[in-house]
């Protein structure tokens, strides 16, 4: 059993461990700078990125959204800009916790992999693709360690406990009355 953020207890269903897919490396990195703030040790031992509407529509906000990040973690510009946009659109406090505890894949990996997974190779030739493969090989150990540390079932359950901790923190420290969770790419399996 596991207790939820409202204090009730229930059975936890068996979860499949998330897997890395080509979609984890597709997309683009936004050029706009994130507007939220990074907080160290915000929820227990977890560092978090916190985004709010500018100016806040109401303080404390009534609702909060916790984003379960992709494999690039809470420091990725993409997930931070996504959190900013979500906070602006909803008026909710949006939190992205560092559930990888500093061991997420480096965001530079995304830019290197784009020519390989983009339809048509992103307009790049064979030589550019070959160079991208060679650069990706330098990250092979990081990807292997990441997969070993974060894709096992017990690690999925540990991340669920982290999201529960963040939810409790939002209710007690910030005073929100409703907390939702949204998963982004890899984080979708945790939501």
Secondary structure as UniProt FT lines:
FT   STRAND          2..3
FT   TURN            5..6
FT   STRAND          9..10
FT   HELIX           22..25
FT   STRAND          37..43
FT   TURN            44..45
FT   STRAND          46..51
FT   STRAND          63..68
FT   TURN            71..72
FT   TURN            74..75
FT   HELIX           77..90
FT   STRAND          93..97
FT   TURN            99..102
FT   HELIX           108..117
FT   HELIX           119..123
FT   HELIX           126..137
FT   TURN            138..139
FT   HELIX           140..150
FT   HELIX           153..169
FT   HELIX           170..174
FT   STRAND          178..183
FT   HELIX           185..189
//
